[in-house]
Amino acid sequence: MSRDLLKTLPQFIAPKHTLTSMAGKLAEVKVPAVKNRLIKRFIAKYNVNMSEAYEENPERYACFNDFFIRHLKPDCRPLADADIVSPVDGVISELGRIERGQLLQAKGRYYAVDEFLACDSSRYEPFVNGRFATLYLSPKDYHRIHMPIKATLQSMIYVPGKLFSVQPATARTVPRLFARNERLVVFFETQVGLMAMVLVGAVIVGAIGTAWEGDLKRLHQVQAFNYADQPLSLEQGDEMGYFKLGSTVVLMFADGENVNWLPSLKAGDNIRYGEALATISPEPV
């Protein structure tokens, strides 16, 4: 039995939703003795770089969740002069082309665009030969999510689901992991066509939120949000959302021909919000 499987097996029997609910409540506790101890132990365990935080003093955060979605100092993450930048601090789990509607989860494991996006064919079919990048946020990372490119918000779908961990070992072990987990699918229109940003939930993740809706309530049914009558335009670098504890963002572009990931990037590379991620091919003259 592989080491990855041994690490993952307990997740199939653990009460993940109950544990996540309990962790979420603990993360909102504002009793100084409790929240200060939680925050300081977390900083020490994961070697969090507080010198980048707008508020460096851990005792000044109202609760653990406020610390976890901390803001960075201005100009701490300058935007690269690039067509598309990384929306998060994290590790590139996988990136490449969507092949006939299949996204690579990990070596030898794939999941389907239609199941993942959980929408009708008119919405998912444009992505079947597009591009994708899977970005994993570890506990120590900055957990706010930003716009990789200027875009207009179109619609959003909350999809309830499992709460498996999204750590690399789990991605290598659990079939269709990202298509089974809770997720928030957000569709945008950009200069290069449709873009989807999928925020994948995980065990202990207290909440997924957006800049325009705040925390999304966990329900047992799909929720659809349509912004056609109230379009929201977002600039590159604008905040679009956050995780209250670590998880994964899958960035998808329908245009598989003109969006090109930087050739220097590969799975396993660290990347920070604002760093160059992709180029857009110029239109033929």
The 8 nearest C-alpha neighbors of each residue, nearest first, counted from 0:
[[1, 2, 4, 5, 3, 6, 8, 7],
 [2, 0, 4, 3, 5, 6, 172, 7],
 [1, 3, 5, 4, 6, 0, 168, 7],
 [4, 2, 168, 6, 1, 5, 7, 172],
 [3, 5, 7, 1, 6, 2, 8, 172],
 [4, 6, 2, 7, 3, 8, 1, 0],
 [7, 5, 3, 4, 8, 2, 9, 168],
 [6, 8, 4, 5, 10, 9, 169, 3],
 [7, 9, 10, 5, 11, 4, 6, 12],
 [10, 8, 11, 12, 7, 13, 6, 5],
 [9, 11, 13, 8, 12, 7, 163, 15],
 [10, 12, 9, 8, 13, 7, 163, 14],
 [13, 11, 10, 9, 14, 8, 15, 7],
 [12, 14, 10, 15, 11, 9, 18, 16],
 [15, 13, 17, 16, 18, 12, 10, 11],
 [14, 16, 18, 17, 13, 202, 19, 162],
 [17, 15, 19, 18, 14, 20, 162, 202],
 [18, 16, 20, 19, 14, 15, 21, 22],
 [17, 19, 15, 21, 20, 16, 22, 14],
 [18, 20, 203, 16, 22, 17, 21, 202],
 [21, 19, 23, 17, 18, 22, 16, 24],
 [22, 20, 18, 24, 23, 19, 17, 25],
 [23, 21, 19, 25, 24, 20, 203, 26],
 [22, 24, 205, 20, 26, 21, 25, 19],
 [23, 25, 21, 27, 26, 22, 20, 28],
 [24, 26, 22, 28, 27, 23, 21, 63],
 [25, 27, 63, 23, 64, 24, 28, 22],
 [26, 28, 24, 25, 62, 64, 29, 63],
 [29, 27, 25, 26, 62, 30, 34, 24],
 [28, 30, 62, 61, 31, 34, 27, 33],
 [29, 31, 33, 32, 28, 34, 62, 35],
 [32, 30, 34, 33, 35, 29, 58, 36],
 [31, 33, 35, 30, 34, 36, 29, 37],
 [34, 32, 36, 31, 30, 35, 37, 28],
 [33, 35, 37, 31, 36, 62, 63, 32],
 [36, 34, 38, 37, 31, 33, 32, 58],
 [35, 37, 39, 33, 34, 38, 40, 32],
 [38, 36, 34, 40, 35, 39, 41, 33],
 [37, 39, 41, 35, 36, 40, 63, 34],
 [38, 40, 42, 36, 41, 37, 35, 43],
 [41, 39, 43, 37, 42, 38, 44, 36],
 [40, 42, 44, 38, 39, 43, 45, 37],
 [43, 41, 47, 39, 46, 40, 45, 44],
 [42, 44, 40, 46, 41, 45, 39, 47],
 [45, 43, 41, 42, 46, 40, 47, 39],
 [46, 44, 139, 47, 42, 43, 41, 138],
 [45, 47, 43, 42, 44, 48, 139, 41],
 [46, 48, 42, 139, 45, 49, 43, 140],
 [49, 47, 50, 51, 46, 52, 42, 139],
 [48, 50, 52, 51, 55, 47, 54, 56],
 [49, 51, 48, 52, 55, 53, 54, 72],
 [52, 50, 49, 71, 72, 48, 53, 75],
 [51, 53, 71, 49, 54, 55, 50, 72],
 [52, 54, 72, 71, 70, 55, 51, 69],
 [55, 53, 52, 56, 59, 57, 70, 69],
 [54, 56, 49, 52, 50, 57, 53, 51],
 [55, 57, 58, 54, 59, 60, 49, 52],
 [58, 56, 59, 60, 55, 38, 39, 35],
 [59, 57, 56, 60, 35, 31, 61, 38],
 [60, 58, 57, 56, 61, 54, 55, 62],
 [59, 61, 62, 58, 66, 65, 57, 63],
 [60, 62, 29, 65, 59, 63, 66, 58],
 [63, 61, 29, 65, 27, 64, 60, 34],
 [64, 62, 26, 66, 65, 34, 38, 67],
 [63, 65, 67, 66, 26, 62, 243, 27],
 [66, 64, 62, 63, 67, 68, 60, 69],
 [67, 65, 69, 63, 64, 68, 60, 62],
 [66, 68, 64, 69, 65, 63, 243, 244],
 [69, 67, 65, 66, 142, 143, 64, 243],
 [70, 68, 66, 67, 65, 71, 52, 141],
 [69, 71, 53, 52, 68, 72, 54, 143],
 [72, 70, 52, 53, 51, 73, 75, 69],
 [71, 73, 53, 75, 52, 51, 74, 70],
 [74, 72, 75, 71, 76, 53, 77, 70],
 [73, 75, 77, 76, 72, 71, 78, 51],
 [76, 74, 72, 73, 77, 71, 51, 52],
 [75, 77, 74, 273, 78, 272, 73, 271],
 [78, 76, 74, 273, 75, 79, 274, 272],
 [79, 77, 273, 76, 274, 80, 236, 84],
 [78, 80, 274, 81, 275, 273, 77, 84],
 [79, 81, 78, 82, 275, 84, 274, 83],
 [82, 80, 79, 275, 83, 84, 278, 277],
 [81, 83, 278, 279, 277, 84, 148, 80],
 [82, 84, 277, 147, 148, 81, 276, 278],
 [85, 83, 275, 147, 276, 273, 274, 86],
 [84, 86, 272, 273, 276, 274, 87, 147],
 [85, 87, 145, 147, 272, 144, 146, 84],
 [88, 86, 272, 144, 85, 271, 89, 145],
 [87, 89, 271, 272, 270, 141, 140, 136],
 [90, 88, 136, 135, 270, 269, 134, 87],
 [89, 91, 269, 135, 134, 268, 270, 92],
 [90, 92, 134, 266, 267, 268, 93, 133],
 [93, 91, 266, 133, 134, 267, 90, 135],
 [92, 94, 266, 133, 91, 132, 103, 104],
 [95, 93, 132, 131, 133, 266, 92, 265],
 [94, 96, 131, 130, 132, 97, 93, 260],
 [95, 97, 130, 129, 98, 131, 255, 128],
 [96, 98, 128, 129, 102, 130, 101, 100],
 [97, 99, 101, 100, 128, 96, 102, 127],
 [100, 98, 127, 101, 128, 97, 102, 111],
 [99, 101, 127, 112, 98, 111, 97, 128],
 [102, 100, 111, 98, 110, 97, 99, 112],
 [103, 101, 97, 109, 110, 104, 111, 98],
 [102, 104, 109, 105, 108, 101, 110, 93],
 [105, 103, 109, 108, 102, 170, 110, 93],
 [106, 104, 108, 171, 103, 107, 170, 93],
 [105, 107, 108, 171, 104, 103, 109, 170],
 [106, 108, 105, 109, 103, 104, 171, 174],
 [109, 107, 105, 104, 106, 103, 174, 110],
 [110, 108, 103, 104, 102, 101, 175, 107],
 [109, 111, 175, 102, 101, 178, 104, 103],
 [112, 110, 101, 114, 113, 100, 115, 102],
 [111, 113, 115, 100, 114, 116, 101, 127],
 [114, 112, 116, 115, 111, 123, 117, 118],
 [115, 113, 117, 111, 112, 116, 178, 110],
 [114, 116, 178, 112, 117, 113, 111, 177],
 [115, 117, 113, 118, 114, 112, 184, 123],
 [118, 116, 114, 115, 113, 119, 158, 156],
 [119, 117, 116, 122, 123, 120, 113, 114],
 [118, 120, 121, 122, 123, 117, 113, 124],
 [119, 121, 123, 122, 124, 118, 113, 125],
 [122, 120, 119, 124, 123, 125, 118, 126],
 [121, 123, 120, 119, 124, 118, 125, 126],
 [122, 124, 120, 125, 126, 113, 121, 118],
 [123, 125, 126, 120, 127, 122, 121, 113],
 [126, 124, 253, 123, 127, 122, 128, 121],
 [127, 125, 253, 129, 124, 128, 123, 252],
 [128, 126, 100, 99, 124, 129, 125, 97],
 [129, 127, 97, 126, 98, 99, 255, 100],
 [128, 130, 255, 253, 126, 254, 97, 252],
 [129, 131, 96, 255, 252, 97, 251, 95],
 [132, 130, 251, 250, 94, 95, 96, 252],
 [131, 133, 94, 250, 249, 93, 134, 95],
 [132, 134, 249, 93, 92, 91, 248, 94],
 [133, 135, 91, 248, 90, 247, 92, 89],
 [136, 134, 247, 90, 89, 246, 92, 91],
 [137, 135, 89, 246, 245, 247, 140, 88],
 [136, 138, 245, 140, 139, 135, 89, 246],
 [139, 137, 245, 140, 244, 136, 45, 246],
 [140, 138, 47, 45, 137, 46, 141, 42],
 [141, 139, 137, 138, 142, 88, 136, 89],
 [140, 142, 88, 143, 139, 68, 69, 87],
 [143, 141, 68, 242, 241, 140, 144, 245],
 [142, 144, 241, 240, 141, 68, 242, 145],
 [143, 145, 240, 87, 241, 86, 239, 238],
 [146, 144, 238, 86, 239, 236, 237, 147],
 [145, 147, 236, 235, 237, 148, 86, 239],
 [148, 146, 84, 86, 83, 235, 85, 236],
 [149, 147, 235, 83, 146, 150, 234, 82],
 [148, 150, 234, 235, 233, 189, 146, 147],
 [151, 149, 189, 233, 188, 187, 232, 148],
 [150, 152, 232, 188, 187, 231, 233, 153],
 [151, 153, 187, 231, 230, 154, 186, 232],
 [154, 152, 187, 226, 186, 227, 151, 225],
 [153, 155, 225, 186, 226, 224, 185, 152],
 [154, 156, 185, 224, 184, 223, 186, 225],
 [155, 157, 223, 184, 222, 183, 224, 158],
 [158, 156, 183, 222, 221, 182, 184, 223],
 [157, 159, 221, 182, 181, 183, 156, 160],
 [160, 158, 181, 219, 220, 221, 157, 218],
 [161, 159, 181, 180, 179, 158, 162, 182],
 [160, 162, 180, 181, 179, 163, 159, 201],
 [161, 163, 201, 202, 180, 15, 181, 164],
 [164, 162, 201, 202, 161, 165, 180, 10],
 [163, 165, 201, 202, 166, 169, 162, 10],
 [166, 164, 169, 170, 201, 246, 163, 167],
 [165, 167, 169, 168, 164, 170, 135, 137],
 [168, 166, 170, 169, 171, 165, 92, 105],
 [169, 167, 3, 171, 170, 166, 172, 7],
 [168, 170, 172, 171, 167, 166, 173, 7],
 [171, 169, 167, 172, 168, 173, 165, 105],
 [170, 172, 168, 169, 105, 167, 173, 106],
 [171, 173, 169, 170, 4, 168, 174, 3],
 [172, 174, 176, 169, 170, 171, 175, 7],
 [173, 175, 176, 172, 108, 109, 170, 110],
 [176, 174, 110, 178, 177, 179, 173, 109],
 [175, 177, 179, 174, 173, 178, 180, 170],
 [176, 178, 180, 179, 175, 199, 115, 110],
 [177, 179, 115, 175, 176, 180, 114, 110],
 [180, 178, 176, 177, 161, 160, 175, 181],
 [181, 179, 161, 160, 162, 177, 178, 182],
 [180, 182, 160, 159, 200, 158, 161, 199],
 [183, 181, 199, 158, 200, 198, 157, 180],
 [182, 184, 157, 198, 197, 156, 158, 185],
 [185, 183, 197, 156, 155, 196, 116, 157],
 [184, 186, 155, 196, 195, 154, 197, 183],
 [187, 185, 195, 154, 153, 194, 155, 152],
 [188, 186, 152, 194, 153, 151, 193, 150],
 [187, 189, 193, 151, 150, 192, 194, 152],
 [190, 188, 150, 192, 191, 193, 187, 149],
 [189, 191, 192, 188, 150, 149, 193, 148],
 [192, 190, 189, 254, 193, 257, 279, 258],
 [191, 193, 189, 188, 190, 254, 194, 253],
 [194, 192, 188, 253, 187, 252, 189, 195],
 [195, 193, 252, 187, 251, 186, 188, 253],
 [196, 194, 186, 251, 185, 250, 187, 197],
 [195, 197, 250, 185, 249, 184, 251, 198],
 [196, 198, 184, 249, 248, 183, 199, 185],
 [197, 199, 248, 183, 182, 247, 196, 184],
 [200, 198, 182, 247, 181, 197, 248, 246],
 [199, 201, 181, 182, 246, 180, 204, 162],
 [202, 200, 162, 164, 163, 204, 246, 165],
 [201, 203, 162, 164, 204, 163, 19, 15],
 [202, 204, 19, 205, 22, 201, 18, 244],
 [205, 203, 244, 201, 202, 243, 206, 200],
 [206, 204, 23, 243, 203, 19, 244, 22],
 [207, 205, 243, 204, 242, 214, 208, 215],
 [206, 208, 242, 214, 215, 241, 243, 200],
 [207, 209, 214, 213, 240, 241, 215, 206],
 [210, 208, 240, 213, 212, 211, 239, 241],
 [209, 211, 239, 240, 213, 212, 238, 208],
 [210, 212, 209, 213, 239, 240, 208, 231],
 [213, 211, 209, 210, 214, 208, 215, 240],
 [212, 214, 208, 209, 210, 211, 215, 240],
 [215, 213, 208, 207, 206, 216, 212, 209],
 [216, 214, 208, 207, 213, 217, 206, 212],
 [215, 217, 218, 214, 206, 207, 208, 157],
 [216, 218, 215, 219, 159, 206, 157, 220],
 [217, 219, 220, 216, 159, 221, 222, 158],
 [220, 218, 159, 217, 221, 160, 158, 222],
 [221, 219, 218, 159, 222, 158, 157, 217],
 [220, 222, 158, 157, 159, 223, 156, 219],
 [221, 223, 157, 156, 220, 224, 158, 218],
 [222, 224, 156, 155, 157, 221, 225, 154],
 [225, 223, 155, 154, 156, 226, 222, 157],
 [226, 224, 154, 227, 153, 155, 223, 228],
 [225, 227, 229, 153, 230, 228, 154, 224],
 [226, 228, 229, 230, 225, 153, 154, 152],
 [229, 227, 226, 230, 225, 153, 231, 154],
 [228, 230, 226, 227, 231, 225, 153, 152],
 [231, 229, 226, 227, 152, 228, 232, 151],
 [230, 232, 152, 151, 229, 233, 226, 153],
 [231, 233, 151, 150, 152, 230, 234, 149],
 [234, 232, 150, 149, 151, 237, 231, 235],
 [235, 233, 149, 237, 236, 150, 148, 232],
 [234, 236, 148, 149, 146, 147, 237, 233],
 [235, 237, 146, 145, 234, 147, 238, 273],
 [238, 236, 145, 146, 234, 235, 233, 239],
 [237, 239, 145, 144, 240, 146, 236, 210],
 [240, 238, 210, 145, 209, 144, 146, 237],
 [239, 241, 209, 144, 210, 208, 143, 238],
 [242, 240, 143, 208, 144, 142, 207, 209],
 [243, 241, 207, 244, 142, 206, 245, 208],
 [242, 244, 205, 206, 204, 64, 67, 68],
 [245, 243, 204, 242, 205, 138, 67, 246],
 [246, 244, 138, 136, 137, 242, 204, 243],
 [245, 247, 136, 200, 135, 201, 165, 199],
 [248, 246, 135, 199, 134, 136, 198, 249],
 [247, 249, 198, 134, 197, 133, 199, 250],
 [248, 250, 133, 197, 132, 196, 134, 251],
 [249, 251, 196, 132, 131, 195, 248, 133],
 [252, 250, 131, 195, 194, 130, 196, 249],
 [251, 253, 194, 130, 254, 129, 193, 131],
 [252, 254, 126, 129, 125, 193, 255, 194],
 [255, 253, 129, 252, 256, 257, 258, 192],
 [256, 254, 129, 130, 128, 258, 253, 257],
 [255, 257, 254, 258, 259, 129, 280, 130],
 [256, 258, 280, 279, 255, 254, 259, 191],
 [259, 257, 279, 256, 278, 255, 254, 280],
 [260, 258, 278, 277, 257, 279, 261, 280],
 [261, 259, 277, 276, 262, 278, 258, 264],
 [260, 262, 277, 263, 264, 276, 259, 278],
 [263, 261, 264, 260, 265, 259, 277, 276],
 [262, 264, 261, 265, 260, 268, 276, 277],
 [265, 263, 262, 261, 268, 266, 260, 276],
 [266, 264, 268, 267, 263, 91, 94, 93],
 [265, 267, 93, 92, 91, 268, 94, 264],
 [266, 268, 91, 92, 90, 265, 269, 93],
 [269, 267, 91, 90, 266, 265, 270, 264],
 [270, 268, 90, 89, 91, 267, 271, 88],
 [269, 271, 89, 88, 90, 268, 274, 272],
 [272, 270, 88, 274, 87, 273, 89, 85],
 [271, 273, 87, 88, 85, 86, 274, 76],
 [272, 274, 78, 84, 85, 79, 76, 77],
 [273, 275, 84, 79, 85, 272, 271, 276],
 [276, 274, 84, 81, 79, 277, 83, 85],
 [275, 277, 84, 85, 83, 261, 260, 274],
 [278, 276, 260, 83, 261, 259, 275, 82],
 [277, 279, 82, 259, 258, 83, 280, 260],
 [278, 280, 258, 257, 82, 259, 281, 277],
 [279, 281, 257, 278, 282, 258, 259, 256],
 [282, 280, 279, 283, 257, 284, 278, 258],
 [281, 283, 284, 280, 257, 279, 191, 256],
 [284, 282, 281, 280, 257, 279, 256, 191],
 [283, 282, 281, 280, 257, 279, 256, 191]]
